[in-house]
Amino acid sequence: MTATATLLSVEGVNKSFGGARALTDVSIQFLKGEVHALLGENGAGKSTLVKIIAQVISADSGRVVGSKADLSDVAMVFQELSVIPDLSVRENVALSLRKARNGVIPKKAQESRIREALTSAGLGGIDLDVPVEALPLAQRQLLEIARGLASNAETLILDEPTATLSDVEIRRVHDVVRSLAAEGRAIVYITHRLAEVFELSNRITVMRAGKVVANGPTSDFDMASLVTHMLGAEHRAGVVEIFDNTFDPGGARTLRVKALSVANKFNDVSFEVCGGEVTALFGQIGSGADEVVRAIVGYSNLDSGSVRLDEHEISGLSRHGSQKAGVSYVSADRVIEGVFLTASVVRNLTSGVLPSVSRGGVLTNAKEIALAKSVASRVTFDESRVRQPVGSLSGGNQQKIAIGRALATNPAVLVLNEPTRGVDIGARSGIYRALRKLASRNVAVVVYSSDVVELRELADNVITMFRGKTVSEHRVTSVTDAQLVSEILNGTA
Amino acid sequence: MTRTSPAPAVLTDVNAGATTGRTRIRALGEWAGDASVIIAVTTVVLFLIACLVVPEFATADNLRALLLSIALVGIAAVGMSVITIVGRLFSLSVSATVAVSTIIFAGALGLGPWFALVIAVAFGAVAGAVQGVLAGRLKADPIVTTIAGAAVMIGIAQIFSEGRTVAGAGDASVFAINIAGVLPMQVLIFLLVTGVAWWIHRFTVLGRKITLVGLNERAAEVSGLRSWPLVIVAFVASGALAGLAGALLASESGQGNLQLGATFGFDAITAVVVGGISVKGGMGNPLNAAVGAFLVGLLSNALVLVGLTYETQLIVKGVLVLFAIIITGVASQAKNGARR
């Protein structure tokens, strides 16, 4: 790699959300002709940084300098596929040309630009008129890249382009990425797969807790040093706080998941969770682990297998049915599923237990308030704020309410999907404490997490998942972070 | 954000842009609580202005006429509001239900006015239940479902009535009396219906469930609530109250005719929207719909007394609806916008 020009430079960027610092003095240079891997755990600040570069949000201070003043040569390929399945390949690429003069693109020029972009993205021979839904996943991902290229991008930001792909497909994407860099572009490559970093990148930046903690040519790193940089030395020590788990096993019930399968999501998943224990399913996005927790609470059509509470099968598994059986759920998506934003804290907390705060179908205000206050104290939420609308609370407090909503139902099993996603550190510890306490009251807790730090704080047992299958099960006290991370990244113990 | 896009706009000397404009709108929304407060205040102010400015407005006869003119539409609007609150927009079969109910009432009047009333209400409830099952259990689009429902109802009624007016073989004057010589029976029924609907919405488990499903159906599902039974309840309520409005409408002349009540559906939607009930669901209550009906009636009444032409009245009504939608939109934005 010859010494080359900087195509994109991030200089001293800071960003806070409310009181929480998301980025602290971040400076990174992205060079022409290089694949630059951007690594970090969930919450390390990668996506915040990327959003600032893409000008989706603005930084508090610092600047982003590109080779063009308006950064129009920077294109972003987001993690979730945004191609439109019903439209043809041609139409999908044309969508990103929309900003052409007067909104009208001369047909000839359009055709050749679309072809050019597709060829660069490794889709040279593709039929322009085939609908995108007919393409395999990897080609859709390449099409996504082609859309970025169609706007003549010099710098291309790829956010986990291989998260949902198989090995063969990944290789194809890698080839394209390499050739794009060789043509003189700067590639920012965000990934959780450490193996591909060494295969693909020229340079690595590791972020942790909003700061750049390591930066250098790929040859300066090895797998162990990357994991250390990502997780931080303090977390290698292991369990931060061990709770007293002395409980009376008398009232505890056991959740038994037997040979559960949902086509294209996960296959033959079995495990048991005893009351009083927290079991975490640990896997990357796309590993199927999050789909397993959604299936347990009744959101999926099972292809086979069963979910039992003790020996009783929860039949005709639906959200309503599983709730009635005593299985409560806390969604990963706070705004869409977690809370009623415009309703008060009280109304949120009582929403699952209306019969118990009413008499003869008529709500009893005093009972509602009393229940809300007692639940609020269990999730360490300020009791005096129970009349406020949930929408006026911070993300962390909203999540406490979402969890409180589930706690209020006195579940036998509590299932949580990424319980601290987007929640600041202070609120996190409150949430962990509430969940540990709940487990000590004989509730069986199942949590999906993609955050190894969270497992240490929260779980007794960890089940690792890779591409729809369980890899193995561990007591959290007798396994290293490196082992867990390796299992979810490579599928081997 | 799930787009592939070139990064737009300027070299970023990225100091956070001021968001004072949005904050100000939010503050306004919080002050008002919700749109219905603004509407209610507007109604009272307009009423007082009309009393002072419009000659002949503040007479007992005119006020009674005003209330009579809105009672039946108000009943239909209160029913419609339940559908809106549960998050299923509107029923477009209200006019048809009212029209068919006039025929059923007239046809059954020989068996006694109260019995005929119950039959008409029961018909409306059943018609609503069928549409509710389609829109709730089978997740059909409520607008399309109710358009189809209206067509079927009118078609069947046309066959039986052969398009003719059905004269009632009985005396329906019990619904035309003035209670204590002052309060018309229709107005009393309207007030009762509004009060009961408000109470159910505000104080019962059923009302709370309907609100929660309207606010956020997926969050309600996470809590284990099922939406479809509540959607059916909403359509039954709307149908039954449209049936009630139809029966009372027929009682005025003792006759039923499919041409009767043609404007009820649109007027009820107007009342719901003007009353400040959010079409996104969950926000607002049946009382707002009654206030909306009153506001529209008040305006028409005053404009007639002032001597404005029909065309001008239409324009004023249209502007009023737009005003209500803007207020409702700003208020709900202010509420939702907080900490997304």
Interface residues (C-beta under 8 A of the other chain):
Chain A: V13 K51 I52 I53 A54 Q55 V56 S58 A59 D60 S61 G62 R63 V64 V65 G66 A69 D70 L71 S72 D73 V74 A75 M76 V77 F78 Q79 E80 L81 S82 S96 K99 E144 R147 G148 S151 A153 R319 H320 S322 Q323 K324 S328 Y329 V330 S331 V335 I336 E337 G338 V339 F340 L341 T342 A343 R347 S351 G352 L354 P355 S358 G361 V362 L363 P389 G391 S392 L393 S394 G395 Q398 R405 T409
Chain B: M1 T2 R3 T4 S5 P6 A7 P8 A9 V10 L11 T12 D13 V14 N15 A16 G17 F203 T204 V205 L206 R208 K209 T211 L212 L215 N216 R218 A219 A220 E221 V222 S223 G224 L225 R226 G282 M283 S332 K335 N336 A338 R339 R340
